[in-house]
């Protein structure tokens, strides 16, 4: 699909301001949509909306279908009468610059339990029953999985009692009865998430803002997806992964990135025309307007690492399902709006697959300058069917990158500064806006700017350090940051470059 000329902002909802310690789907999310409208943006890009697992990573979720309960707005629960003023009167003081995940979960979990108790007393719950029925394909497994995880309190599902770990029919029935209340609680949380997110998405769409959602190619081992569908993954008889996902040594790491996700049994998936994938795409398209497929190259070939390895060095490339997969998806779902994350080591075969289905690829200005800074080039000239970024959630901020890398390499700095001199914002205080202008002026039909770059923040605002576990995904911005000056700057450049 070829997009029209447009621009937008990358911001995960957890980074929104909120007095409850984490961004949510309340008032500030609507204010952010209004900021997008006022600045003439057409897109809001988010990270995966699923419930994060290991390391609080949205790329290691407990489910590829469920929504993150921590995004549920406490204020909206209050407005619906599910919480009282007394319930929310003792809100602790949270860090306004970063998410304190453990503290937030403890606080919100207590309020969610209270809201659930009041919800059970409601006589009219037809919308809830409809939601549970319409989403039963994934919801039954997810809610049971979460209830079992709480019951057994073990790190992974294959350490539960063997009968339920391997889904023996009698065990499933037994635990559904035993954990009925907890299952209903998880159903309730998903109902509230999908209800609130749908309302927010509708508000965005009414303001002509489309939401770009993120679809990680792989899923977490400790997820309802793997537990409920072990035959779709490369596992041994004990349920352990045989091979795991990652990437070879690259820009981010000399030893590669060992993600640890189980690999798909693609031949098994092909037998029912990739039904699990079709359901996954359909579910995500309820929540977003455009899907960014993370690690798109894995559909052409993926890096297979023996499960016992400690790094990603000793792996090999294995052919993926390729165009057969996307032709099957198209047969059932038609043309779906996709952005292909094609960064890193990309082969002609990956480009051929991307181009066959007219998926726009990605360009990151930081990478372009680093790789070609000593050669004549023009970052303004891209294929039109491309999405250009100043940086992504995996990159340093533009200001951090410029200070830490560019200024440390004199030849690179000289070339970049010479190239930047003709732009609207010529002094170093506005270095971020100089790169933003490059992205907006470029020939790429779509330009996406992380909010950190619009706010000209340094490395302390970085969202993620690839290959690490601790300290990521925490960044939040303060409400006062989106002021009229920034609004005018962004609107002016967006209008000037016909976005």
Backbone torsions as a table, in degrees:
resi	resn	phi	psi	omega
1	UNK	NA	129.8	179.3
2	UNK	-96.4	122.2	-177.8
3	UNK	-86.2	156.1	173.6
4	UNK	-75.3	166.7	179.0
5	UNK	-66.4	124.1	-172.4
6	UNK	-162.2	170.9	176.7
7	UNK	-148.7	165.3	-179.1
8	UNK	-165.9	-174.0	-175.1
9	UNK	-124.8	139.8	174.3
10	UNK	-95.1	118.2	178.9
11	UNK	-157.4	119.2	176.2
12	UNK	-77.4	141.8	-176.1
13	UNK	-58.0	-26.9	178.4
14	UNK	-62.4	-20.1	-177.1
15	UNK	-86.9	-2.9	179.4
16	UNK	-69.8	154.7	174.7
17	UNK	-66.5	148.4	176.4
18	UNK	-173.8	143.8	178.9
19	UNK	-78.4	-3.0	-176.8
20	UNK	-101.5	17.7	169.9
21	UNK	89.4	-10.1	-179.2
22	UNK	-154.9	146.0	176.2
23	UNK	-61.2	149.2	-178.1
24	UNK	-145.3	-168.0	-175.9
25	UNK	-97.1	28.8	179.2
26	UNK	-92.5	-150.3	-171.5
27	UNK	-56.5	-42.1	-175.9
28	UNK	-68.0	-27.0	175.1
29	UNK	-66.9	-39.8	177.6
30	UNK	-68.9	-36.6	176.3
31	UNK	-63.9	-36.8	179.1
32	UNK	-66.9	-40.1	175.3
33	UNK	-59.8	-41.0	178.4
34	UNK	-64.5	-36.3	175.3
35	UNK	-62.7	-42.9	177.5
36	UNK	-59.4	-44.0	-179.9
37	UNK	-63.4	-45.8	-177.6
38	UNK	-64.5	-29.9	-177.9
39	UNK	-95.8	9.9	174.6
40	UNK	70.5	22.4	177.0
41	UNK	-78.5	153.4	-179.7
42	UNK	-115.2	-8.9	-172.1
43	UNK	-136.3	142.8	169.5
44	UNK	-124.4	112.2	179.0
45	UNK	-97.3	132.8	178.3
46	UNK	-121.5	164.5	172.9
47	UNK	-83.9	177.7	179.5
48	UNK	-53.5	136.8	-176.2
49	UNK	-91.8	5.2	-175.7
50	UNK	-76.1	162.7	180.0
51	UNK	-68.4	115.6	-174.8
52	UNK	-69.2	143.8	179.2
53	UNK	-108.5	-117.0	-174.2
54	UNK	-55.9	125.9	178.3
55	UNK	71.3	13.8	-177.1
56	UNK	61.0	22.8	-178.0
57	UNK	-81.6	127.9	174.3
58	UNK	-69.0	-8.8	177.4
59	UNK	-94.7	3.4	174.5
60	UNK	-130.9	60.0	-171.5
61	UNK	-82.4	161.8	175.2
62	UNK	-73.7	-13.3	178.3
63	UNK	-159.3	141.9	175.9
64	UNK	-84.6	-0.8	-177.0
65	UNK	-116.7	-37.6	-173.5
66	UNK	-73.1	162.7	177.4
67	UNK	-100.8	159.7	-178.3
68	UNK	-78.4	109.9	-178.4
69	UNK	-59.7	-26.9	-178.4
70	UNK	-65.9	-12.2	176.9
71	UNK	-86.1	-7.2	179.5
72	UNK	-65.3	131.7	-177.7
73	UNK	-78.4	122.8	175.5
74	UNK	-64.7	-41.2	-179.4
75	UNK	-62.0	-36.8	178.4
76	UNK	-68.9	-36.4	175.3
77	UNK	-63.1	-37.9	176.7
78	UNK	-64.9	-45.3	-179.7
79	UNK	-61.3	-29.0	179.9
80	UNK	-86.3	0.3	178.4
81	UNK	82.4	10.9	179.9
82	UNK	-87.4	-13.2	173.3
83	UNK	-132.5	149.2	178.6
84	UNK	-98.1	167.6	177.4
85	UNK	-62.1	-35.2	178.3
86	UNK	-64.4	-38.2	-178.8
87	UNK	-57.9	-38.2	-173.7
88	UNK	-102.9	8.8	-175.3
89	UNK	-78.2	-22.3	-177.2
90	UNK	-107.0	43.6	178.1
91	UNK	-67.4	126.1	-179.9
92	UNK	-69.8	167.5	175.9
93	UNK	-82.5	122.7	179.2
94	UNK	-107.4	155.4	173.7
95	UNK	-64.3	126.8	-177.3
96	UNK	-85.9	-8.0	-177.8
97	UNK	-104.2	-15.3	179.4
98	UNK	-151.0	156.2	179.2
99	UNK	-83.2	125.8	173.1
100	UNK	-96.3	86.9	-166.5
101	UNK	-56.2	-47.8	-177.6
102	UNK	-62.4	-44.4	-179.6
103	UNK	-64.7	-42.6	179.5
104	UNK	-64.1	-45.3	-178.6
105	UNK	-62.3	-43.3	-179.9
106	UNK	-61.1	-44.0	-179.0
107	UNK	-67.3	-51.5	-175.1
108	UNK	-69.8	-34.7	179.3
109	UNK	-58.6	-42.2	179.4
110	UNK	-63.3	-40.7	179.0
111	UNK	-70.4	-38.3	178.0
112	UNK	-61.6	-39.5	179.2
113	UNK	-63.1	-41.3	177.6
114	UNK	-65.4	-42.2	179.2
115	UNK	-63.0	-38.4	179.5
116	UNK	-64.6	-41.2	179.5
117	UNK	-61.7	-40.1	177.5
118	UNK	-71.1	-37.1	180.0
119	UNK	-60.3	-37.7	-178.4
120	UNK	-63.7	-23.7	-178.0
121	UNK	-84.6	-9.9	-179.0
122	UNK	-69.0	138.7	178.2
123	UNK	-80.7	-37.0	-177.1
124	UNK	-96.2	106.5	179.9
125	UNK	-134.6	33.0	-176.5
126	UNK	-64.2	-38.6	179.6
127	UNK	-64.4	-35.9	177.6
128	UNK	-65.5	-46.1	-179.1
129	UNK	-64.1	-37.6	177.0
130	UNK	-63.5	-44.4	179.9
131	UNK	-60.3	-47.2	-179.1
132	UNK	-61.2	-40.9	-179.6
133	UNK	-68.3	-45.1	-176.1
134	UNK	-68.6	-25.1	-176.8
135	UNK	-110.6	16.5	-174.5
136	UNK	-60.4	-26.6	-177.0
137	UNK	-55.2	-42.1	-179.9
138	UNK	-109.3	-28.1	-172.1
139	UNK	-67.3	-39.8	-179.8
140	UNK	-59.9	-45.6	179.9
141	UNK	-67.6	-42.2	-177.6
142	UNK	-64.5	-49.8	-176.2
143	UNK	-66.1	-36.2	175.2
144	UNK	-67.7	-42.0	179.3
145	UNK	-59.0	-46.1	-179.3
146	UNK	-66.8	-37.7	177.9
147	UNK	-65.7	-41.4	178.3
148	UNK	-66.4	-39.3	178.6
149	UNK	-60.3	-41.1	178.1
150	UNK	-69.0	-38.1	-176.9
151	UNK	-67.7	-45.3	-175.7
152	UNK	-87.7	-25.4	177.2
153	UNK	54.2	42.1	176.4
154	UNK	-114.2	164.1	-172.9
155	UNK	-70.3	-37.7	-177.8
156	UNK	-137.7	157.7	-173.0
157	UNK	-64.5	-29.2	-177.5
158	UNK	-77.0	4.7	172.3
159	UNK	-102.9	4.7	173.5
160	UNK	-74.2	177.7	171.4
161	UNK	-54.5	136.1	-170.7
162	UNK	-56.1	-39.8	-176.2
163	UNK	-62.0	-41.6	-179.4
164	UNK	-85.2	-29.5	176.9
165	UNK	-59.6	-36.5	-179.2
166	UNK	-108.3	23.0	166.5
167	UNK	54.3	48.2	172.6
168	UNK	-67.7	138.5	-170.6
169	UNK	-55.0	-46.2	-178.9
170	UNK	-63.7	-38.2	179.9
171	UNK	-66.8	-41.7	178.5
172	UNK	-60.6	-47.2	179.0
173	UNK	-60.9	-44.5	-179.5
174	UNK	-59.6	-48.4	-176.6
175	UNK	-74.0	-27.3	174.4
176	UNK	-63.6	-38.4	177.5
177	UNK	-72.7	-45.6	-177.8
178	UNK	-62.7	-39.8	-174.2
179	UNK	-106.7	24.8	-175.7
180	UNK	-52.1	-47.6	-176.6
181	UNK	-63.0	-43.3	-179.7
182	UNK	-68.4	-35.6	176.2
183	UNK	-63.1	-44.8	178.7
184	UNK	-62.6	-37.0	178.2
185	UNK	-61.6	-43.6	179.0
186	UNK	-69.4	-34.6	173.3
187	UNK	-60.2	-43.1	179.6
188	UNK	-60.2	-46.4	179.8
189	UNK	-60.4	-41.6	179.3
190	UNK	-67.5	-37.8	176.1
191	UNK	-60.6	-43.9	180.0
192	UNK	-68.1	-41.0	178.8
193	UNK	-60.4	-53.7	-176.1
194	UNK	-63.9	-34.7	177.9
195	UNK	-65.9	-49.8	-178.2
196	UNK	-67.5	-39.6	-179.8
197	UNK	-67.5	-39.5	178.8
198	UNK	-61.4	-40.3	177.5
199	UNK	-63.4	-41.4	179.1
200	UNK	-67.4	-44.0	178.5
201	UNK	-61.5	-42.6	178.8
202	UNK	-61.1	-38.8	176.6
203	UNK	-62.7	-43.7	178.3
204	UNK	-62.2	-47.7	-178.5
205	UNK	-63.3	-37.1	177.0
206	UNK	-62.9	-28.5	178.2
207	UNK	-94.6	17.0	176.6
208	UNK	62.4	33.1	175.1
209	UNK	-108.5	126.1	174.7
210	UNK	-99.4	148.1	-179.7
211	UNK	-103.8	127.4	174.1
212	UNK	-95.8	120.2	178.8
213	UNK	-103.7	158.5	-175.6
214	UNK	-107.7	131.1	177.5
215	UNK	-118.8	102.8	175.7
216	UNK	-65.9	136.2	-177.8
217	UNK	-64.5	-35.9	-178.6
218	UNK	-104.7	162.7	177.6
219	UNK	-117.5	163.5	179.6
220	UNK	-71.3	144.2	175.4
221	UNK	-61.5	-45.4	-179.2
222	UNK	-85.2	71.1	-177.5
223	UNK	-139.9	159.0	176.8
224	UNK	-64.3	-26.7	-179.3
225	UNK	-64.0	-47.3	-178.9
226	UNK	-73.4	-42.2	179.5
227	UNK	-60.2	-42.1	-175.8
228	UNK	-82.4	-19.7	-175.6
229	UNK	-133.8	54.3	-175.0
230	UNK	-61.3	-25.7	-179.6
231	UNK	-69.0	-16.3	-179.5
232	UNK	-88.0	-0.2	-176.2
233	UNK	-128.2	158.5	-179.4
234	UNK	-83.1	87.5	-178.7
235	UNK	-121.9	157.5	174.3
236	UNK	-90.2	-175.3	-175.6
237	UNK	-66.4	-20.8	177.9
238	UNK	-91.1	2.0	179.5
239	UNK	86.4	5.4	179.1
240	UNK	-85.1	146.4	176.9
241	UNK	-62.9	137.5	174.5
242	UNK	-83.2	-43.9	178.2
243	UNK	-133.7	153.0	-178.4
244	UNK	-129.8	167.0	-174.7
245	UNK	-92.9	160.2	175.7
246	UNK	171.0	-165.7	175.3
247	UNK	-136.4	151.8	-180.0
248	UNK	-69.3	173.3	178.0
249	UNK	-47.1	133.3	-174.1
250	UNK	-149.5	-164.5	-179.4
251	UNK	-52.8	-38.2	-172.9
252	UNK	-86.5	-24.6	-173.6
253	UNK	-155.5	135.6	178.6
254	UNK	-71.4	-22.9	179.0
255	UNK	-104.3	13.9	-178.6
256	UNK	76.9	-172.8	178.4
257	UNK	-121.1	116.5	178.3
258	UNK	-94.7	94.2	-177.4
259	UNK	-73.6	-36.6	177.0
260	UNK	86.3	-0.7	179.0
261	UNK	-68.0	142.3	175.0
262	UNK	-66.7	147.4	179.2
263	UNK	-87.8	154.3	-178.1
264	UNK	-77.4	149.2	168.2
265	UNK	-91.1	84.5	-171.0
266	UNK	-63.6	-34.4	179.8
267	UNK	-65.7	-34.9	177.3
268	UNK	-71.1	-40.2	179.6
269	UNK	-64.0	-34.2	-178.3
270	UNK	-65.6	-26.0	-174.5
271	UNK	-60.8	-33.3	178.1
272	UNK	-112.8	31.3	179.3
273	UNK	56.3	43.9	174.1
274	UNK	55.4	45.3	-175.8
275	UNK	-56.8	-44.6	179.8
276	UNK	-58.1	-41.7	178.7
277	UNK	-67.2	-41.4	179.3
278	UNK	-60.9	-41.3	178.1
279	UNK	-65.9	-36.3	179.5
280	UNK	-66.0	-45.6	177.3
281	UNK	-61.5	-45.5	-179.0
282	UNK	-60.9	-41.8	-180.0
283	UNK	-65.2	-43.8	-178.8
284	UNK	-66.5	-34.2	-179.8
285	UNK	-70.7	-8.6	169.9
286	UNK	-75.5	-26.5	-173.0
287	UNK	-100.3	-25.4	-175.5
288	UNK	-136.1	167.6	-179.7
289	UNK	-99.5	-28.7	-179.2
290	UNK	-134.3	141.8	-179.4
291	UNK	-110.8	122.4	171.5
292	UNK	-93.7	117.1	179.2
293	UNK	-87.1	109.9	-179.9
294	UNK	-72.6	136.2	-179.2
295	UNK	58.7	51.6	-179.4
296	UNK	-54.7	-33.7	-174.7
297	UNK	-61.6	-19.5	178.6
298	UNK	-63.8	-19.1	176.4
299	UNK	-77.1	-23.4	177.1
300	UNK	-90.9	-45.9	175.2
301	UNK	-159.5	140.6	-177.4
302	UNK	-125.7	154.7	-177.8
303	UNK	-86.8	113.4	-176.6
304	UNK	-99.3	123.5	-176.8
305	UNK	-120.2	129.4	174.8
306	UNK	-55.0	136.8	-172.7
307	UNK	-59.7	-25.8	-176.5
308	UNK	-81.6	-7.5	-178.2
309	UNK	-70.7	150.2	178.4
310	UNK	-98.9	-13.3	174.9
311	UNK	-134.7	177.6	-178.9
312	UNK	-95.5	7.1	-175.4
313	UNK	-63.4	-48.5	-174.1
314	UNK	-88.8	70.8	177.3
315	UNK	-127.9	-174.1	177.0
316	UNK	-150.7	154.2	177.2
317	UNK	-80.6	132.5	178.4
318	UNK	-125.7	136.7	-177.6
319	UNK	-63.7	135.9	176.3
320	UNK	-92.6	-172.7	-175.9
321	UNK	-73.0	-18.2	173.5
322	UNK	61.5	-145.8	-173.6
323	UNK	-68.7	-22.0	176.8
324	UNK	-58.0	-39.1	179.9
325	UNK	-64.0	-51.8	-175.1
326	UNK	-71.4	-31.3	174.6
327	UNK	-64.4	-38.0	178.3
328	UNK	-68.4	-43.9	177.7
329	UNK	-60.2	-42.6	-180.0
330	UNK	-65.1	-37.2	179.1
331	UNK	-58.0	-39.7	-177.3
332	UNK	-90.4	-38.3	-170.5
333	UNK	-112.0	-5.2	-176.5
334	UNK	77.1	-163.6	179.2
335	UNK	-77.6	115.7	178.2
336	UNK	-100.6	144.0	-177.9
337	UNK	-75.0	110.1	-173.2
338	UNK	-127.9	140.6	166.4
339	UNK	-111.2	129.0	-177.7
340	UNK	-96.6	114.6	174.7
341	UNK	-75.7	101.3	-174.0
342	UNK	-116.9	45.0	-179.9
343	UNK	-89.7	166.5	179.7
344	UNK	88.0	-151.7	-177.8
345	UNK	-79.2	102.6	-175.7
346	UNK	-112.0	126.6	-178.1
347	UNK	-93.8	164.9	174.5
348	UNK	-57.7	-30.4	179.3
349	UNK	-66.6	-37.7	177.7
350	UNK	-66.5	-43.6	178.8
351	UNK	-62.5	-39.5	179.2
352	UNK	-62.7	-43.3	178.7
353	UNK	-63.7	-45.2	179.1
354	UNK	-61.2	-45.9	-176.4
355	UNK	-70.8	-31.5	-179.5
356	UNK	-58.5	-36.0	-177.9
357	UNK	-103.8	9.5	176.6
358	UNK	57.6	35.3	175.2
359	UNK	-79.8	126.7	174.8
360	UNK	-66.0	138.9	175.5
361	UNK	-93.0	-173.4	-176.6
362	UNK	-120.3	146.8	171.3
363	UNK	-130.9	134.4	179.4
364	UNK	-115.1	119.4	-172.7
365	UNK	-59.3	-36.8	178.3
366	UNK	-58.6	-45.2	-179.5
367	UNK	-64.7	-39.8	-177.4
368	UNK	-63.1	-46.4	-179.8
369	UNK	-65.5	-40.5	-178.6
370	UNK	-66.2	-39.2	-174.8
371	UNK	-81.5	-23.2	-173.1
372	UNK	-130.8	16.2	-172.6
373	UNK	-63.7	-24.2	-178.3
374	UNK	-96.5	8.4	179.5
375	UNK	-123.4	152.8	175.1
376	UNK	-64.5	130.7	178.0
377	UNK	-163.2	166.9	176.8
378	UNK	-132.2	108.5	177.9
379	UNK	-70.5	-4.5	177.9
380	UNK	-79.0	-16.8	-173.5
381	UNK	-103.9	100.3	175.8
382	UNK	-125.0	163.4	167.5
383	UNK	-59.6	141.9	-176.8
384	UNK	-62.8	-36.9	-179.1
385	UNK	-82.6	63.0	-176.2
386	UNK	-140.4	150.5	172.6
387	UNK	-110.9	118.7	-178.0
388	UNK	-103.0	137.4	-179.8
389	UNK	-124.3	146.0	167.7
390	UNK	-70.8	-37.4	175.5
391	UNK	-166.5	171.4	178.8
392	UNK	-118.5	-173.7	178.3
393	UNK	-65.5	-18.4	179.9
394	UNK	-91.1	-10.1	-177.7
395	UNK	-93.9	162.3	166.4
396	UNK	-67.1	163.3	172.6
397	UNK	-68.7	162.2	178.9
398	UNK	-59.5	-43.9	-179.2
399	UNK	-65.2	-43.2	178.2
400	UNK	-63.9	-43.7	178.7
401	UNK	-61.8	-44.8	-177.6
402	UNK	-63.2	-42.0	-179.3
403	UNK	-72.4	-41.2	-171.3
404	UNK	-85.7	-28.5	-175.7
405	UNK	-115.7	-54.2	-173.4
406	UNK	-63.6	-51.3	-177.2
407	UNK	-69.2	-18.2	178.2
408	UNK	-81.5	-14.1	-179.7
409	UNK	-120.9	99.4	-169.3
410	UNK	-56.6	-44.5	-177.0
411	UNK	-65.7	-40.7	177.5
412	UNK	-64.1	-46.1	-178.8
413	UNK	-60.2	-42.8	-178.8
414	UNK	-61.6	-46.9	-178.4
415	UNK	-64.2	-44.5	-179.0
416	UNK	-64.6	-45.6	-178.0
417	UNK	-64.7	-36.1	176.0
418	UNK	-64.7	-39.8	-179.5
419	UNK	-67.4	-36.7	-173.9
420	UNK	-78.4	-17.1	-169.8
421	UNK	-55.8	-33.7	-177.2
422	UNK	-77.1	-5.7	-171.4
423	UNK	-79.4	168.1	-171.1
424	UNK	-59.8	-35.0	-175.7
425	UNK	-110.9	85.2	-167.7
426	UNK	-83.5	-10.3	-177.0
427	UNK	-98.8	161.0	-171.7
428	UNK	-66.4	-22.0	177.2
429	UNK	-63.8	-26.3	-177.6
430	UNK	-108.2	27.8	-176.6
431	UNK	-56.5	-37.2	179.8
432	UNK	-62.7	-42.9	-177.5
433	UNK	-70.4	-24.3	175.0
434	UNK	-66.8	-40.4	178.2
435	UNK	-73.9	-35.2	175.3
436	UNK	-60.3	-41.3	179.9
437	UNK	-64.2	-38.6	177.1
438	UNK	-58.8	-46.6	-178.8
439	UNK	-62.3	-45.5	-177.2
440	UNK	-70.3	-34.0	-178.8
441	UNK	-77.5	-22.3	-173.0
442	UNK	-59.6	165.9	-178.6
443	UNK	-78.0	-10.3	178.8
444	UNK	-61.1	135.3	-178.3
445	UNK	-65.1	-28.2	-177.7
446	UNK	-125.3	134.5	176.2
447	UNK	-127.1	130.2	179.5
448	UNK	-123.7	130.9	-178.2
449	UNK	-120.0	123.7	172.6
450	UNK	-60.7	142.3	-178.1
451	UNK	-60.4	-30.4	179.1
452	UNK	-58.1	-35.5	179.8
453	UNK	-74.3	-35.6	176.8
454	UNK	-65.2	-34.3	178.4
455	UNK	-86.3	0.0	178.8
456	UNK	54.7	51.1	-178.4
457	UNK	-96.6	153.9	-177.9
458	UNK	-89.8	-165.7	-173.9
459	UNK	-61.8	-20.3	179.6
460	UNK	-64.8	-16.2	180.0
461	UNK	-99.1	8.5	-179.7
462	UNK	-63.2	141.9	-176.1
463	UNK	-86.2	-39.5	-173.9
464	UNK	-151.1	143.6	170.8
465	UNK	-111.5	102.2	-177.4
466	UNK	-53.9	141.4	179.4
467	UNK	85.7	0.2	177.4
468	UNK	-119.5	163.1	-177.1
469	UNK	-113.2	-45.0	-172.9
470	UNK	-82.7	144.0	169.1
471	UNK	82.9	7.1	-178.4
472	UNK	-96.1	166.2	171.5
473	UNK	68.4	14.7	-171.8
474	UNK	-95.0	-20.0	-167.6
475	UNK	-61.2	139.0	173.6
476	UNK	-134.0	149.9	175.0
477	UNK	-105.5	157.7	-179.1
478	UNK	-96.0	144.0	-174.1
479	UNK	-53.6	-38.5	-175.9
480	UNK	-66.3	-15.4	-175.7
481	UNK	-68.3	-34.9	-179.0
482	UNK	-84.3	77.7	-176.9
483	UNK	-94.5	177.1	-176.5
484	UNK	-65.5	-32.3	179.8
485	UNK	-63.2	-47.0	179.2
486	UNK	-66.0	-41.4	179.0
487	UNK	-57.4	-45.5	-179.2
488	UNK	-66.4	-41.0	178.5
489	UNK	-59.6	-50.0	-176.0
490	UNK	-67.3	-42.0	179.0
491	UNK	-63.3	-40.7	-178.7
492	UNK	-62.1	-48.8	-179.5
493	UNK	-67.8	-38.9	-179.9
494	UNK	-62.9	-41.1	178.8
495	UNK	-69.8	-41.7	-177.7
496	UNK	-61.1	-34.7	-176.9
497	UNK	-105.4	22.0	169.2
498	UNK	56.5	44.3	176.6
499	UNK	-94.7	NA	NA
